[in-house]
Structure formats: C-alpha cells, structure tokens
Amino acid sequence: MSDLLAIVDRLSTDEVLVDEIARRHPDRVTVLLEGEQPDWASDESPRGRALRDRLAALLAAIEQRTGAVVVGLAGSRDQLRGWRFDRVVGGRAAAAL
C-alpha cells in the first residue's frame, strides 16, 4: 500500500501535480490545501466557490488518472501531525510535516 501526500497551493499547476502523482503510482492520496484562509470551505465569495470547484476537479482527476483513492483533504499541516506518507509531491514538499 502506497500513501502519498499531494500539496496544493496557489502556485500549483493542477495538471503538473496530477502528472507527478501518477508517476508514483499511489494507492491512497491525501490532499493538503496550503496557504488558504481557515474558512475556505465556507467562503461563499466567487473566489471561495472557484477554489472549491478547483479542488473538486483536482480530486476527480487524481482518482481517474491514477486509480488511487483520495482518502482526505486537509487544510493545514497541523491536521496531519503524526501521519506518515511514502511520498510527498507539490507545494513546499521539503518542509517538515
């Protein structure tokens, strides 16, 4: 079983991120949304809706392209404390979890 953390931030290009994920052939993917306001999930502004639409498309693309299951979506690194991943792609992947 291979667990991968995919980090999405404002600078991420979703197509490149999905390509990186696919190259690693994970079984499960957790997505970390980095650099957004804590209330992004309930933000009803056009920007908030666009972000949620982007995430929905990204999660679907990950599952369709890789066959992996997206097991979760985190809004901060604090939510992932104690979790272990076999690989990390995207964002500031070198930063410690």
Helices and strands as residue ranges (DSSP letters): E 3-8, H 14-24, E 28-33, G 40-42, H 46-66, E 69-74, G 77-80, E 87-89
